[in-house]
Amino acid sequence: MKQFYNSLLRGCRLKKLDRFVTFMLVGTLYGGLIFVASYTPLSAQTEISVGLDGQLEKFAAEVTALSDEVDAITQAYVDGKPLDASFKELIAHWEAVHIHEAIEAEAIYLYPPIWQGIFAMKKTAEKKGATTDMALAGERTKSAFWQALGGLRAIAHNEHAAPMDMAAAHDTDEVDGSGAQAIAPAVNLIELTGDDNMRYNKTHFVVRAGEPVTLRFKNIGELPAEVMGHNVVVLNRGTPVERFGIAAAKAPENDYIPTGAENAASIVAHTELLGGGEMDEISFTLEEPGDYPFLCSFTAHFRLMQGSIRAVSESEIDPVDMIEEQLRFALEAYRKGDPAAAEALVLKTYNTVFEGLEGDLIERDPELVTQLELDFNAGLPSLFQEGAPESEVQMQYEAMCSRLKTAKRLLKEAESERKPIF
């Protein structure tokens, strides 16, 4: 098929419009999506494997001890004994063992099932559920511990293994096109792809206003630029995307970048028009806070290929506020019937934002940190998995927000008491 397509491209003598139609027909048959895999240098991969391999025996002993604790709690529940102290001891033990640190560093996707198992045990005890329910929750927890050990063993014995983060395990850069990327990154880097199906892989980004932004764009399709070219054109706030897209269609001689004073003033920056397999990188600064639209300006592509970049000021970048915003997006996704996206968004928020706050918080209220870890990794995710009623999800969300409010106060106290380094 590829040879046929290439021969057609070389031999075609049609006018530009007719050639476009022909290529679109052939491209529709031939076009497909290519996924870009990440790469970690072999030296780093080997270092990861060797480091873990030397600790597997220790990890196995820790998992055995943790599993024994789970069995003891299950038996205590059957015997009608109080469990509050036992759960605190189990959580403290889990957070102190070496395998906990290894999972966080090398395979964070193995982390939530453990918390979900512990949460299921606590929930059963609080609701005075059947002993069989406690037994099942206990087995779920032990299974998660052993699966985590198995995952680390696989990484240690695989010379091509690399650390896997939550983003890789849960591809949730967009939830119904609204705000799933509303976490301001430490570095203003946007990585974007377009394909032969006229789709960007992401449509929403957040950057810091007044700081340079690097945008890397790759056309991961196979069709040439003449028939399926893609670019990224970043527009100023308030620019009507449809008006600009229509004007762009009239400028094929300028790679679909419209000329004229008004259109030129609307453009912040743009990449080159790329064919399949081509890549471009640009830099720009969004000076003022607000939403900046972006689109592909090739003829009519803006209908499917458009998104927005939100520039936020320093005063807007409050991590706890960002967490609460992400939780609201998760609830919205759940209400729309997408529990998997809701769960993944909560886990990603934990991994990308909350973990960075734990250091200051744990010094002031370690129990609060433990409870929030349960909330992120088990509380809401478990309810999403169970298909719980929206009222129950809302109650869990409100309880979590109450704890986050306390966390925000403690973080402000820590910041006010922090001594300058220089």
C-alpha positions, 0 to 999 in steps of 0.5 A, a space after each residue: 500500500 505504501 509503495 502504491 501511495 508513493 508512486 501515486 504521489 510522484 506521478 500525479 499531475 493534477 491541479 493542486 485542489 484535485 491533487 488534494 482530493 485524491 490524496 485525501 481519499 488515498 490517505 483516508 485508506 492508508 492513514 493510521 496512528 503511530 504512538 511515540 514511546 519514551 526512551 531511557 538510556 541503557 546506562 540508567 536502565 542498568 543502574 535501576 535494575 542492579 539497585 533493585 536486584 540487590 534489595 529484592 530479598 529485603 523487600 520479600 521479607 518486608 512484604 511477608 511481615 506486612 502480610 502477617 499484619 494483615 492476617 492478624 487484623 483479619 483475625 482480630 476482626 473475626 474475634 471482635 477486637 478493636 482495630 484502630 491501633 492495628 490499622 495505625 500500626 499497619 500504615 506506619 509499618 507500610 510507610 516505613 519499609 524500604 519497598 514503599 520507597 522503591 515503589 514510589 521511585 521506580 513503579 508508582 503505578 503499583 502504589 494505589 492498589 495497596 492503599 485501596 486494599 488497606 482502605 477497603 479493610 478500614 471501610 469494612 471495619 467502620 461499617 461493621 461489614 461481614 467477616 467474609 468482606 474483611 477476609 476479601 479486603 485482606 486478601 486484596 491488600 496482601 495480593 497488592 503487596 505481592 504484586 508490587 514485589 513482583 513488579 519490582 522484581 520484573 524491573 530488576 531482572 529486565 535490563 531495558 526496564 525504566 521507572 514508570 510514572 503515573 502519567 504513563 500508567 494513566 494517560 489522562 491529559 484530557 477529560 472531556 476537553 475541560 481542564 485536566 491539565 490545570 496543574 502549572 508545571 515547574 517547567 514551561 514545556 508543552 509536548 504535542 503530537 498531531 496525526 493523520 486523523 486530524 487530532 492533537 493528542 492533548 488540547 489543554 495546557 497550563 503554563 506560567 505567565 511571563 516565563 518562556 514556553 518551549 513547545 515541541 510538536 511532531 506530526 506522527 502521521 505518515 501523509 505528506 504536508 501537501 495533503 495532511 500537513 499539521 502545525 500549531 499556531 498559538 493565538 492571542 487571547 480573545 482571537 476568534 478561532 473560526 475567523 482565523 481558521 477561515 482566513 488561514 485556508 486562503 493562504 496556502 502559498 504561505 503554509 496556511 499562515 494568513 497575512 495582513 495586519 489583523 491576522 499577524 497581530 493575532 499570532 503569538 507564535 507558530 511551528 512550521 507546517 509539518 508532514 508525517 514524521 517531521 518535528 519542530 520546536 518553538 519558544 514564546 512567552 505569554 506575558 499576561 494571564 489568560 486563555 490563549 487558543 491554539 489550532 492547526 491552520 491547514 485547510 479546515 483542520 481547526 474544526 478538529 484540531 484546536 485547544 487552549 493554553 492557560 497562562 497563570 500568574 504567580 498568585 494563582 499558583 496555589 498547589 492546594 487550590 490546584 488539587 481541589 480544581 483537579 478533584 472537581 474535574 474528576 467528579 465531573 468526569 465521574 458524573 459524565 460516566 467515565 469513572 476510569 478517567 476520574 480515577 486516573 485524574 485523582 491518582 495523577 494529581 496525587 503523583 504530580 502535586 500532592 507528593 511535593 507538599 508532603 515534606 512540609 505537611 508531615 512535620 506538622 501533622 503526619 496523621 493528616 498526610 496519611 489520611 490524605 494519602 488514603 483519600 487520593 489512592 483509595 478513598 475516591 478511586 475505590 468509590 469510582 471503581 465501585 460505581 458508588 452513588 454520586 451522593 457518596 462520592 460527593 461526601 468523600 470529596 467534601 471530607 477530602 476538601 476539608 482535610 485539604 483546607 487544613 493542609 493549606 493552613 499548615 503549609 502557609 504556617 510552614 512558609 511563614 516560618 521558613 528561614 531564608 537560605 541566603 
